[in-house]
Amino acid sequence: QMRLVESGGGLVLAGGSLRLSCAASGRSFRRSVAAWFRQPPGKEREFVAALRWMGGHEYYADSVKGRFSISRDSAWSTVYLQMNSLKPEDTATYFCAGASTPPIVGLTRDEKRYDYWGQGTQVTVSS
């Protein structure tokens, strides 16, 4: 079992930055994949970023590429999402996700492949 707890959300002005954290307990992200998803108000949850243990490959949604960065600590027990140049359209509840079986590369962005989820942290970007 894996328990995930996100932190770091808040209210920020457009152009500002936030760093989200996701602490895992029970098991780490080692030998698996860590991902961030978000759910804007009134919309479906969407992929934001992912980091694979195997090879350390990073994946990003086109909407955040170049602005957001995913990273982790040396134990693969905490993952971070550094969010820069924030825009009002980044406003959402951000969720951390883990998988008991790492999804194949082509399904890294598919939320159905993740079976561990945090409670979410709210990010609000005002213009």
C-alpha positions, 0 to 999 in steps of 0.5 A: 500500500502507498499513502500519498500526501500533497502540500504546497498549494495556495494562492499566487499571482499570475507569473508567480511560482509554487512548489508542490510536494508529495510525500509517499509512505508505505512504499516509495516511487522506486521502481515505479512512476510518480505523476501529477494530475490536476482537475480545473474547476468544472473540468475532467482531471488531466495529466500534468507531469510524470517521472519514471524510476527506470531511466529517470525520464520525465513527461509533461503535458504540452500546456506546462512544458517549459514552465513546470518541472518534476523532481524527486528526493534521493529516496524516491519517497517525495516528489516535487512539482516546481511550477513557474510562470503560473497562469490563471488557467493553471488554477486546479486541484493538483493530485499526486499519483502512484502505481503499484505496477508502473504503466508502460511508457505509452500509457504514462499519461493515462490516469487509469494506470495509477491506483494510489492518489493523494487528497489533492492540494488547491492551486489558485492563480489570480490575474 
